[in-house]
Amino acid sequence: MPFGLNTGDSAWLMVSTAMVLLMTPGLALFYGGMVRSKNMLTMLYMSYICISLVTVLWFLYGFGLAFGKDHGGLLGWGDWALRDITPFALHGRIPLLIYVCFQATFAIITVALISGSIAGRARFGPWIVFVVAWVTLVYIPIAHWVFSGSGWLNKWGVLDFAGGLVVEINSGIAGLAMALVLGKGIAFRRGEGPRPANIPWVMLGLGLLWFGWFGFNAGSALNDGATAVRAFASTLVAGCAAMLTWRLVEWIRTRHLTRMGSASGALAGLVAITPSCAFVSVTGAFVIGIVAALVCTYAVELKLVAGYDDTLDVTGIHGAGGIVGVLALGFLATGWRHGPAGLFYGGGVSLLGKQIVAVIVVGVYTFVVTFAIGKVVDALFRMRMTDKEQQEGTDTEFVTGDA
């Protein structure tokens, strides 16, 4: 046994890694149930292909670029194909290899989330090309900036415990960019509302996502101690508070309660608590859940005003919810164990200013580079489906026998 290894922490990280990996099949069911039946198979494939693609990229060069030897705070370098990492190498008190796997699951779910913005109008083959390019040019640099101890945003003092910037805002803004690249689908142009094909799939997917989120947030403590417990409790409270708040707003506005509204509300709370789960009190988590639900209930409708087709509300929930969570730290961070305190706990405006800058920098970088990638992939491989193909459904790309 390597000197310094903590077997309890290692066991928790292995469990957390499996939980986060399960989130991608959960997302596949969540998205698959939300689209029309003619697009369900494609939505499942778009999530599942990310598991194999991103894992291979991560082990070949992704981890090395994100967490290797730093170059100016912008990118890492080294650890190619993990050839210099042995099973006995440690990252703190846990095996380095399980940390590599844990971080790989974050990259997988992040790019898979983007598929919801272009559901029903993107061809599967070009999607594969997009995944490779996006993880390499967008996810990996931002992961280094925020998650690596030598990344410039991390060293500057920006707080993001489990991926509000790296996962949520990143995927939400990327979803907006891709929605603009591919344009409005025929259903959006006709003013047709959503037609979920399988609500039980949506609810099952939400359950798997919520289960995995405990590994996502509490696992980011990299130990099984008090920090993990605080993140775990915050995750539960914020998701529940947001679900109830969304239902209340829904009832006040329409006098109707929907299962989709419950799912969206819970998701908004889970998204918003991700960057702040270990930095805020349980009361703070409750407040963040409420605020996230209030903001996201209106953010998902912005597409109707602005005219962009964010099919499954990736921007409205992950983008807006992520921004709420990151900025909330400027007010609600308690200063307990990790970083400075927010305004409501005796801190100054410095932390809030850093959080605002981080949101802007990550948002702009993600949007510009994603838009460029989308344009190139569409020009070279015709990513957007024709109106006729959209009418027939994306699943027509697959041979019937494969279904």
C-alpha positions in Angstrom: 0.0 0.0 0.0 1.5 3.4 -1.0 2.5 5.6 2.0 -0.1 8.3 2.6 -3.0 6.5 0.9 -6.4 6.8 2.6 -8.5 3.8 1.8 -11.7 5.4 2.9 -11.2 8.4 0.7 -10.2 6.2 -2.2 -13.3 4.0 -1.8 -15.5 7.1 -1.8 -13.9 8.5 -5.0 -14.4 5.1 -6.8 -18.1 5.1 -5.8 -18.4 8.8 -6.8 -16.8 8.2 -10.2 -19.3 5.4 -10.9 -22.2 7.7 -9.8 -21.1 10.5 -12.0 -20.7 8.2 -15.0 -24.2 7.0 -14.4 -25.4 10.5 -14.9 -24.8 10.3 -18.7 -27.1 7.3 -19.2 -29.5 9.2 -16.9 -29.2 12.2 -19.2 -29.8 10.0 -22.2 -33.1 8.9 -20.7 -34.0 12.4 -19.6 -33.4 13.8 -23.1 -34.8 10.8 -24.9 -38.1 11.1 -23.0 -38.3 14.8 -23.7 -38.1 14.6 -27.5 -40.6 13.1 -30.0 -40.5 9.4 -30.5 -38.9 9.8 -34.0 -35.9 11.3 -32.4 -35.5 9.2 -29.2 -32.9 6.7 -30.5 -30.6 9.5 -31.7 -30.8 11.3 -28.4 -29.8 8.1 -26.6 -26.9 7.6 -29.0 -25.7 11.2 -28.7 -25.2 10.8 -25.0 -23.8 7.3 -25.0 -21.2 8.0 -27.7 -19.7 10.7 -25.5 -18.8 8.0 -22.9 -16.5 6.2 -25.3 -15.2 9.1 -27.3 -14.4 11.4 -24.4 -12.9 8.6 -22.3 -10.4 7.7 -25.0 -9.5 11.4 -25.6 -9.1 12.0 -21.9 -6.7 9.1 -21.5 -4.7 9.9 -24.6 -4.2 13.6 -24.0 -7.1 15.2 -22.2 -6.0 14.8 -18.7 -2.4 15.8 -19.6 -3.6 19.1 -21.1 -6.1 19.8 -18.3 -4.0 18.8 -15.3 -0.4 18.4 -16.6 2.5 20.7 -15.9 1.2 24.3 -16.2 2.1 26.7 -19.0 1.1 30.2 -18.0 -2.1 29.2 -16.2 -3.7 28.5 -19.6 -3.0 24.9 -20.3 -1.2 21.8 -18.9 1.3 19.6 -20.7 2.3 16.0 -20.2 1.0 12.7 -18.9 0.3 11.5 -22.5 -1.7 8.3 -22.5 -1.0 8.2 -18.7 2.2 6.2 -19.5 4.0 7.7 -16.5 1.2 7.2 -14.0 1.4 4.0 -12.0 -1.4 2.5 -9.8 0.7 3.6 -6.8 0.9 7.3 -7.7 -1.1 9.5 -5.4 -3.1 12.7 -5.8 -3.2 13.9 -2.2 -4.5 10.8 -0.3 -6.2 9.0 -3.2 -4.7 7.1 -6.2 -4.0 9.5 -9.1 -5.7 7.0 -11.5 -9.1 7.2 -9.8 -8.8 11.0 -9.9 -8.1 10.8 -13.7 -11.3 8.7 -14.1 -13.3 11.0 -11.9 -12.4 14.0 -14.0 -13.1 12.1 -17.2 -16.7 11.6 -16.1 -17.1 15.4 -15.8 -15.9 15.9 -19.3 -18.3 13.3 -20.6 -21.4 14.7 -19.1 -20.5 18.3 -20.1 -20.4 17.7 -23.8 -23.4 15.3 -23.7 -25.5 18.1 -22.2 -25.0 20.3 -25.3 -26.9 17.8 -27.4 -30.2 18.9 -25.8 -29.9 22.3 -27.5 -29.9 20.8 -31.0 -32.2 17.9 -30.5 -34.1 16.9 -33.5 -32.0 18.7 -36.1 -28.4 17.5 -35.9 -26.9 14.6 -37.8 -25.2 12.0 -35.7 -22.0 11.6 -37.7 -21.0 15.3 -37.5 -22.0 15.3 -33.8 -19.1 12.9 -33.3 -16.7 15.3 -35.0 -18.1 18.1 -32.9 -17.6 16.2 -29.6 -13.9 15.6 -30.4 -13.2 19.2 -31.3 -15.2 20.7 -28.5 -13.7 18.7 -25.7 -10.2 19.5 -27.0 -10.6 23.2 -27.7 -13.2 24.3 -25.1 -13.6 21.9 -22.2 -10.0 21.0 -21.6 -8.7 24.7 -21.4 -11.5 25.8 -19.1 -11.0 22.7 -16.9 -7.4 23.7 -16.5 -8.2 27.3 -15.7 -10.7 26.4 -12.9 -10.0 22.9 -11.6 -6.2 22.7 -11.9 -4.4 24.3 -8.9 -2.1 26.1 -11.4 -5.0 27.4 -13.6 -5.2 31.2 -13.7 -8.8 31.5 -12.5 -8.1 29.0 -9.7 -5.0 30.9 -8.6 -6.8 34.2 -8.8 -9.2 33.0 -6.2 -12.4 32.2 -8.2 -14.6 29.7 -6.4 -16.2 26.8 -8.2 -16.3 23.6 -6.2 -17.8 21.1 -8.6 -18.2 22.7 -12.0 -20.5 25.7 -12.2 -18.2 27.3 -14.7 -16.6 24.2 -16.2 -19.7 22.1 -16.6 -22.9 24.1 -16.2 -22.1 27.6 -17.7 -19.8 25.9 -20.2 -22.5 23.6 -21.6 -25.2 26.1 -21.4 -23.4 28.8 -23.4 -22.1 26.1 -25.8 -25.7 25.0 -26.3 -26.7 28.6 -27.2 -23.9 28.9 -29.7 -24.9 25.6 -31.4 -28.6 26.5 -31.4 -27.6 29.6 -33.4 -25.3 27.7 -35.7 -28.0 25.2 -36.7 -30.8 27.7 -36.6 -34.5 27.1 -35.9 -36.0 23.7 -36.4 -39.2 23.2 -38.2 -41.2 22.6 -35.0 -39.9 25.9 -33.5 -40.7 27.8 -36.7 -44.2 26.5 -36.6 -44.6 27.5 -33.0 -45.2 23.9 -31.9 -44.7 23.3 -28.2 -42.7 20.4 -26.8 -44.2 16.9 -27.2 -42.4 14.6 -24.8 -42.6 11.1 -26.0 -42.1 9.4 -22.7 -42.6 11.2 -19.4 -41.6 8.1 -17.3 -38.3 8.1 -19.0 -37.8 11.8 -18.1 -38.6 11.1 -14.4 -36.3 8.1 -14.4 -33.6 10.1 -16.0 -34.0 12.8 -13.4 -33.7 10.2 -10.7 -30.5 8.9 -12.1 -29.1 12.4 -12.6 -30.0 13.4 -9.0 -28.4 10.2 -7.6 -25.3 10.8 -9.6 -25.2 14.5 -8.5 -24.3 13.4 -5.0 -21.2 11.8 -6.4 -20.6 14.9 -8.6 -20.7 17.4 -5.8 -19.8 15.4 -2.6 -17.2 13.5 -4.6 -15.4 16.7 -5.5 -14.3 17.0 -1.9 -11.9 14.1 -2.8 -12.5 12.7 0.7 -15.3 11.3 2.9 -15.1 14.0 5.5 -17.0 17.1 6.6 -16.6 18.9 3.3 -18.2 16.0 1.4 -21.1 15.9 4.0 -21.8 19.6 3.6 -21.8 19.3 -0.2 -24.1 16.2 0.0 -26.6 18.0 2.2 -26.6 21.2 0.1 -27.2 19.2 -3.0 -30.3 17.6 -1.5 -31.7 20.8 -0.1 -31.2 23.0 -3.2 -32.8 20.4 -5.5 -35.9 20.0 -3.4 -36.3 23.8 -2.7 -36.0 24.5 -6.5 -38.5 21.8 -7.4 -41.1 23.1 -5.0 -40.5 26.7 -6.0 -40.9 25.9 -9.7 -44.2 24.2 -9.0 -45.4 27.2 -7.0 -44.5 29.6 -9.8 -46.1 27.3 -12.3 -49.3 27.2 -10.3 -49.4 31.0 -9.8 -48.9 31.6 -13.5 -51.0 28.9 -15.1 -53.0 27.2 -12.3 -51.5 23.9 -13.6 -48.8 21.6 -12.2 -46.8 19.6 -14.7 -44.3 16.7 -14.2 -42.0 18.4 -16.7 -42.0 21.5 -14.4 -41.1 19.4 -11.4 -38.2 17.9 -13.3 -37.0 21.2 -14.6 -37.2 22.8 -11.2 -35.1 20.1 -9.5 -32.6 20.3 -12.3 -32.3 24.0 -11.9 -31.5 23.7 -8.2 -29.0 20.9 -8.7 -27.2 23.0 -11.4 -27.1 26.1 -9.3 -25.7 24.4 -6.1 -22.9 22.7 -8.1 -20.3 25.5 -7.8 -21.3 26.4 -4.3 -22.3 23.2 -2.4 -19.2 23.2 -0.1 -18.9 26.9 0.3 -22.4 27.8 1.6 -24.5 26.7 4.6 -27.6 24.6 4.2 -29.7 27.7 4.5 -27.6 29.2 1.7 -28.3 26.1 -0.4 -32.0 26.6 0.3 -31.9 30.2 -0.9 -29.9 29.2 -4.0 -32.5 26.6 -4.9 -35.3 29.1 -4.7 -33.5 31.8 -6.6 -32.4 29.3 -9.3 -35.9 28.1 -9.9 -37.2 31.7 -10.1 -34.6 32.7 -12.6 -34.7 29.6 -14.7 -38.5 29.6 -15.0 -38.2 32.8 -17.0 -34.8 32.0 -18.6 -36.3 29.0 -20.4 -38.8 31.4 -22.1 -36.2 33.8 -23.3 -35.7 31.7 -26.4 -39.3 32.5 -27.5 -38.5 36.3 -27.2 -35.0 36.2 -28.7 -35.9 33.6 -31.3 -33.2 30.9 -30.8 -34.1 27.2 -30.8 -32.7 25.8 -27.6 -34.8 22.7 -27.9 -34.5 21.2 -24.4 -33.6 24.3 -22.5 -29.9 23.7 -21.9 -29.1 27.4 -22.0 -32.2 28.3 -19.9 -31.4 25.8 -17.1 -27.7 24.9 -17.2 -26.5 28.3 -18.4 -28.8 30.5 -16.3 -28.7 28.1 -13.3 -24.9 27.9 -13.4 -24.6 31.7 -13.5 -26.9 31.9 -10.4 -24.8 29.4 -8.5 -21.4 31.0 -9.4 -22.6 34.6 -8.6 -24.4 33.5 -5.4 -21.0 32.7 -3.9 -20.2 36.4 -3.9 -23.0 36.8 -1.4 -23.4 33.5 0.4 -20.0 31.9 0.8 -19.4 31.4 4.5 -15.6 31.3 4.4 -15.8 27.9 6.1 -12.6 25.9 5.3 -12.6 27.0 1.6 -11.8 30.5 0.4 -13.1 34.0 1.4 -16.5 34.9 2.7 -19.2 36.5 0.6 -20.9 39.9 1.3 -23.6 38.4 3.6 -20.9 36.8 5.8 -18.6 39.8 6.3 -16.6 39.6 3.1 -16.0 42.4 0.7 -16.9 42.8 -2.9 -13.7 41.3 -4.2 -15.0 37.7 -4.4 -18.2 38.8 -6.2 -16.1 40.8 -8.7 -13.9 37.8 -9.4 -17.0 35.5 -9.8 -18.5 38.0 -12.3 -15.3 38.2 -14.3 -15.1 34.4 -14.4 -18.6 34.1 -15.7 -17.9 36.7 -18.5 -14.6 35.2 -19.5 -15.8 31.6 -19.6 -19.0 32.6 -21.3 -17.3 34.6 -24.0 -14.6 32.0 -24.7 -17.1 29.2 -24.8 -19.5 31.0 -27.1 -16.9 32.2 -29.6 -14.9 28.9 -29.9 -18.1 26.8 -29.9 -19.7 28.9 -32.6 -16.5 28.6 -34.7 -16.3 24.8 -34.2 -20.0 24.5 -35.1 -19.7 26.5 -38.3 -16.7 24.6 -39.5 -18.2 21.2 -38.7 -21.5 22.2 -40.4 -19.6 23.5 -43.5 -17.5 20.4 -43.8 -19.9 17.6 -42.8 -23.4 19.2 -43.0 -24.4 18.9 -39.4 -27.8 20.5 -39.8 -30.6 18.2 -41.1 -32.8 19.5 -43.9 -36.5 20.2 -43.2 -37.4 17.0 -44.9 -35.0 15.0 -42.7 -36.3 16.8 -39.6 -39.9 15.9 -40.6 -39.0 12.3 -40.9 -37.0 12.3 -37.7 -33.4 11.9 -36.8 -33.7 8.2 -36.1 -34.0 7.5 -39.8 -30.2 7.8 -39.9 -30.0 4.5 -38.2 -30.7 1.1 -39.8 -34.0 -0.3 -38.4 -32.2 -3.5 -37.4 -29.9 -1.5 -35.1 -32.8 -0.2 -33.1 
